[in-house]
Amino acid sequence: MRTDQILTRLERVFARLDREPERPAHLQTPQMSRHRVVLLGSTLAFYLAIVVAVLTTSWLVRLDWQIMFFRPYEQWPQLHAFLDYLVVLGQRGPTAVMVAAWLGWRSWRQHTLRPLITLGVALLLLNVTVGSVKLGLGRLGPHYATEIGSAELFAGGDIFPSGHTANAVVTWGILAYLASTVVTRRVLSVVSAVVSLSVGATTVYLGTHWVSDVLLGWSAGLLIMLALPWFEPLIARTEAYVFDLRELLRRRAETGRMPAPVVSALTPLLSAGGKWQLKPVAAAAEGPSAAPSPATPAGAGTGHAPAHRSVVHPANRPHLIRSERTPVTPVGSRRPAHTAHTERAGTRGTAARPVAGG
C-alpha cells in the first residue's frame, strides 16, 4: 500500500476527533475539591487501619477465620451457580473489554480521546498500587491457609487486597466519573457501588477471599477514583501528544520520510475491512454497480479502449499531472486518420498509409 493511501485512511480515522467535543457545556471536568480531599483522606486512613489490623493479627483476622469456617457456599448452595457468573463483573479482562468498548464509542461520538485515556490511567494506577501490595504482603487465601488464627502473610500469596473488588470499583466507577450529565453521574455512582459491593461479597461467599481482603479492595479502588482529578492534566497532555504524533506522521508521509516499521504497522490497521477502501470518483457518483472489477480490464472483450480510472488525491497535497495518451488496442489505434494528413498525402501523389500498417 502506498504511503499516501495510508495517510488518507489515517486521516479518516481521526477526522471526527479533530472536531469540537459535543459534551454538554455545563458539565465540568471533576476537580480536586475540598469535599473530595476529605473523602480521600478518610479512605486512606481506613486503608491503613485495615493493613495494620491484619499485620497485628487483631480481631479482624479472627473474623476472617470465623466466616471461613462458616462456609457460606455450603449454607446457601442454591446461590452458587448464579454467583459464579456475578463474580465475572470483577474480573479484569471481561470488564475492561466491555467498558473500553463503551468508552470507545463515547470517544468517537464526542470527538475526544479523554474517555479511553482516563480508563487507561485508572487501570494503570490499579495495577501498580494493588499489585505491589499483593506481592509485598504475600497473603494466602482461605482455601490455602495453613495455620488456624494466622494472618497468612508473607507466604507467597497474592490475594490481599482483593483484586476483583478493587477492579469492580474502578472499572464501573469510571463510567460515573465520565458521565455526561450530573443526573447520569449520580445514577451510575449508585450502580457502580452496588456492583462492587456485590462482587466483594460474592468472593467471600465463594471462599476465595477473606473479609479483610474485600475491605481493603474497596478502599483501594475508591482511593484511585478519588485521586483521578490529580491526573487530569496528564490526561490532557497525553491526548495532545497523540494528535501531535499523528500530525508528525502525516508530515513525514507527505515528504516520503515515514519509517518503514511505522508503515508496516499501520497497514494492517488501516486496510482492515472494506469501509475504508478508496473508490474512484466516477464510480462513487454512479453507485456501487458502476465500479469496474479490479480483476478484469475495463476494455477487455469489448473492442473499446479501456476508460481511464479516476484517481483520488488527498486534499491539500501536491500531485503530478500525467499527460494523456491515446489508448491503443492490440490491433492498432481506433482514432481516425487526420484530414490534413490525407490531403497532404494526396497532393504528393502518395496513397495514405493504412491505419493497421502493412
C-alpha positions in Angstrom: 0.0 0.0 0.0 1.3 3.4 -0.9 2.2 6.0 1.8 -0.4 8.5 0.5 -3.1 5.9 0.8 -2.1 5.0 4.4 -2.1 8.7 5.2 -5.6 9.2 3.7 -7.1 6.4 5.7 -5.4 7.5 8.9 -6.9 11.0 8.4 -10.3 9.4 8.0 -10.0 7.6 11.3 -9.0 10.9 13.1 -11.4 13.1 11.1 -14.2 13.1 13.8 -11.7 13.6 16.6 -10.5 16.8 15.0 -13.8 18.5 15.6 -15.0 20.2 18.8 -16.3 17.9 21.6 -20.0 17.6 21.9 -20.1 17.2 25.6 -22.5 19.5 27.5 -21.1 22.9 28.4 -22.5 22.8 31.9 -20.5 19.7 32.9 -17.1 20.5 34.2 -14.1 18.1 34.4 -14.0 16.7 38.0 -11.8 18.8 40.2 -10.0 18.0 43.4 -12.4 19.9 45.6 -12.3 20.1 49.4 -15.0 17.6 49.8 -13.1 15.1 47.6 -9.9 15.7 49.6 -11.7 14.9 52.8 -13.1 11.7 51.4 -9.6 10.8 50.0 -8.0 11.3 53.5 -10.7 9.3 55.2 -10.4 6.5 52.8 -6.7 6.4 53.1 -6.9 6.3 56.9 -9.4 3.4 56.6 -7.0 1.6 54.2 -4.1 1.9 56.6 -6.2 0.8 59.5 -7.1 -2.5 57.7 -3.5 -3.1 56.9 -2.4 -2.6 60.5 -5.2 -4.8 61.8 -4.1 -7.7 59.6 -0.4 -7.2 60.3 -1.1 -7.3 64.1 -3.4 -10.3 63.8 -6.2 -8.4 65.5 -10.0 -9.1 65.8 -10.3 -8.6 62.1 -8.2 -11.7 61.4 -10.3 -13.7 63.9 -13.4 -12.6 62.0 -11.9 -13.8 58.8 -11.4 -17.2 60.2 -14.9 -17.4 61.7 -16.5 -16.6 58.3 -14.2 -19.1 56.6 -15.3 -21.9 59.0 -19.0 -20.8 58.5 -18.6 -21.7 54.8 -21.3 -19.6 53.2 -21.2 -21.6 50.0 -22.4 -24.6 52.0 -25.1 -22.7 53.8 -26.7 -21.4 50.7 -25.7 -23.7 47.9 -28.6 -22.6 45.7 -26.9 -19.3 45.1 -23.6 -20.8 43.9 -24.4 -21.1 40.2 -25.7 -17.5 39.9 -22.8 -16.0 41.9 -20.3 -17.8 39.8 -21.4 -15.6 36.9 -21.8 -12.5 39.0 -18.2 -12.5 40.1 -17.1 -12.1 36.5 -18.2 -8.5 36.8 -15.0 -8.0 38.9 -12.6 -9.8 36.5 -10.1 -7.5 34.8 -10.3 -8.9 31.3 -14.0 -9.1 30.6 -14.9 -5.9 32.4 -12.1 -3.9 30.8 -13.2 -5.0 27.3 -16.8 -4.1 27.9 -16.1 -0.7 29.4 -13.4 0.1 26.8 -15.9 -0.7 24.0 -18.5 1.7 25.5 -15.9 4.5 26.1 -14.5 4.0 22.6 -17.9 4.8 21.2 -18.1 7.8 23.6 -14.7 9.0 22.3 -15.9 8.6 18.7 -19.2 10.5 19.4 -17.7 13.3 21.5 -14.6 13.7 19.2 -12.1 13.3 22.1 -9.7 10.6 23.4 -10.2 11.6 27.0 -12.6 8.7 28.0 -10.2 6.0 26.7 -7.1 7.7 28.2 -8.8 8.1 31.5 -9.7 4.4 31.6 -6.1 3.6 30.7 -4.7 5.8 33.5 -7.1 4.3 36.1 -6.3 0.7 35.2 -2.5 1.5 35.3 -2.9 3.0 38.8 -4.9 -0.1 39.8 -2.2 -2.5 38.6 0.6 -0.6 40.2 -1.0 0.1 43.6 -3.0 -3.1 44.2 -0.4 -5.4 42.5 2.5 -4.0 44.6 0.6 -4.5 47.9 -0.5 -8.0 46.9 3.1 -9.1 46.1 4.6 -7.3 49.0 2.3 -8.8 51.7 2.0 -12.2 50.1 -1.1 -13.4 51.9 -2.6 -16.8 51.3 -6.3 -17.2 50.6 -8.8 -19.2 52.7 -8.5 -22.3 50.6 -4.7 -22.4 51.0 -4.4 -21.4 54.7 -2.0 -23.4 56.7 -2.3 -22.2 60.4 -5.6 -21.5 62.1 -5.8 -18.0 63.5 -2.8 -16.8 61.5 -2.9 -13.8 59.1 -1.1 -16.0 56.5 1.1 -13.1 55.5 4.4 -13.3 53.6 3.7 -16.8 52.4 3.8 -16.3 48.7 0.1 -15.5 48.2 -1.5 -12.6 46.2 -5.0 -12.1 47.5 -4.6 -9.1 49.8 -6.3 -6.7 48.8 -9.0 -8.3 46.7 -8.3 -7.6 43.0 -11.8 -8.5 42.0 -13.3 -5.9 44.4 -10.8 -3.1 43.5 -11.3 -3.7 39.8 -15.1 -3.6 40.1 -14.8 -0.2 41.9 -12.5 1.3 39.3 -13.9 -0.2 36.1 -17.6 0.5 36.8 -16.8 3.7 38.7 -15.1 5.2 35.7 -18.4 5.2 33.9 -19.8 7.5 36.6 -16.6 9.6 36.6 -17.0 10.3 32.8 -20.8 10.7 32.8 -22.1 13.4 30.5 -24.7 14.8 32.9 -25.0 15.3 36.6 -28.0 13.1 36.9 -26.3 10.3 35.0 -23.2 10.6 37.1 -25.3 10.1 40.3 -27.2 7.1 38.9 -24.0 5.4 37.7 -22.3 6.1 41.0 -25.1 4.1 42.8 -24.9 1.4 40.2 -21.2 1.0 40.4 -21.3 0.9 44.2 -23.9 -1.9 44.1 -21.9 -3.9 41.6 -18.6 -3.5 43.6 -20.3 -4.4 46.9 -21.9 -7.5 45.3 -18.7 -8.7 43.7 -16.8 -8.3 47.0 -19.5 -10.2 49.0 -19.5 -12.9 46.3 -15.8 -13.6 46.7 -16.4 -14.1 50.5 -19.3 -16.4 49.7 -17.2 -18.5 47.3 -14.3 -18.7 49.9 -11.7 -17.1 47.6 -11.1 -14.1 49.8 -11.0 -13.1 53.4 -13.4 -10.3 54.6 -10.3 -8.1 55.2 -9.3 -8.6 51.6 -12.6 -7.3 50.4 -12.5 -4.3 52.7 -9.0 -3.3 51.6 -10.1 -3.9 47.9 -13.0 -1.5 48.3 -10.8 1.2 49.8 -8.0 0.7 47.2 -10.4 1.1 44.3 -12.1 4.2 46.0 -8.7 5.8 46.5 -8.0 5.6 42.8 -11.3 7.1 41.8 -10.9 9.9 44.3 -7.4 10.7 43.1 -8.2 10.8 39.4 -8.7 14.6 39.2 -5.0 15.0 40.0 -4.2 13.2 36.8 -6.4 15.3 34.5 -3.5 17.5 33.4 -1.6 14.3 32.4 -4.6 13.0 30.5 -4.9 16.3 28.6 -1.2 16.3 27.7 -1.4 12.7 26.6 -4.3 13.5 24.3 -2.5 16.4 22.8 0.6 14.2 22.3 -1.4 11.6 20.4 -2.7 14.3 18.0 0.8 15.8 17.6 2.2 12.4 16.8 -0.5 12.0 14.2 0.5 15.3 12.6 4.2 14.3 12.7 3.4 11.1 10.9 1.3 13.0 8.3 4.1 15.4 7.5 6.6 12.6 7.2 4.3 10.7 4.9 3.9 13.7 2.7 7.6 14.1 2.3 8.2 10.4 2.0 10.2 10.1 5.2 7.9 7.9 7.2 9.9 5.0 8.7 9.2 1.6 7.2 8.3 -0.1 10.5 5.6 2.5 11.1 4.2 2.0 7.6 4.2 -1.8 8.1 2.5 -1.4 11.5 -0.2 0.9 10.2 -1.0 -1.0 7.1 -3.0 -3.9 8.7 -4.9 -1.5 10.9 -5.9 0.9 8.1 -6.6 -1.7 5.5 -8.8 -3.9 7.7 -12.4 -4.0 6.4 -13.9 -2.6 3.3 -15.4 0.6 4.8 -12.1 2.5 4.4 -11.4 1.4 0.8 -10.8 4.3 -1.7 -13.2 4.4 -4.6 -12.9 6.2 -7.9 -14.8 9.4 -8.1 -16.9 8.3 -11.1 -17.8 5.0 -9.5 -18.8 6.6 -6.3 -21.1 9.0 -8.1 -22.8 6.3 -10.2 -23.2 3.8 -7.4 -21.5 0.5 -6.4 -22.6 -1.3 -9.6 -20.7 1.2 -11.8 -17.3 0.4 -10.3 -15.3 -1.9 -12.6 -14.0 -5.2 -11.3 -10.3 -4.9 -10.3 -9.6 -8.3 -11.7 -10.9 -7.6 -15.3 -9.6 -4.8 -17.5 -12.3 -2.3 -18.4 -11.9 -2.7 -22.1 -11.3 -6.5 -22.3 -13.5 -8.3 -24.8 -15.5 -5.1 -25.8 -13.4 -3.8 -28.7 -13.3 -0.4 -27.0 -10.4 1.3 -25.3 -10.3 1.0 -21.5 -11.6 4.0 -19.7 -9.2 6.0 -17.6 -9.6 5.2 -13.9 -10.3 8.2 -11.7 -7.6 8.8 -9.1 -8.4 10.1 -5.6 -5.8 12.5 -4.4 -5.7 13.6 -0.8 -6.8 17.2 -0.2 -4.2 19.9 0.0 -1.5 17.6 -1.3 0.6 18.3 -4.5 0.5 15.7 -7.2 1.8 15.4 -10.7 -0.4 15.7 -13.7 0.2 13.0 -16.2 -0.2 13.7 -19.9 -3.0 12.0 -21.7 -2.1 9.1 -24.1 -4.1 7.6 -26.9 -5.4 4.3 -25.7 -4.1 1.6 -28.1 -5.6 -1.9 -28.5 -3.6 -4.8 -29.8 -4.9 -4.2 -33.4 -3.8 -0.6 -33.5 -5.3 2.8 -32.9 -9.1 3.4 -33.3 -8.6 7.1 -33.8 -9.4 8.0 -37.5 -6.6 9.5 -39.6 -6.4 13.3 -39.5 -7.9 15.0 -42.6 -4.9 17.3 -43.2 -2.6 14.3 -43.3 -4.7 12.7 -46.0 -4.8 15.9 -48.1 -1.1 16.3 -48.0 -0.6 12.7 -49.0 -2.9 13.2 -52.0 -1.1 16.3 -53.2 2.2 14.4 -53.2 0.6 11.6 -55.2 1.1 9.1 -52.5 -1.6 6.9 -51.1 -2.5 7.2 -47.4 -0.8 4.6 -45.2 -3.3 2.1 -43.9 -4.1 2.5 -40.2 -3.2 -1.0 -39.2 0.0 -1.0 -41.2 1.2 -3.3 -44.0 
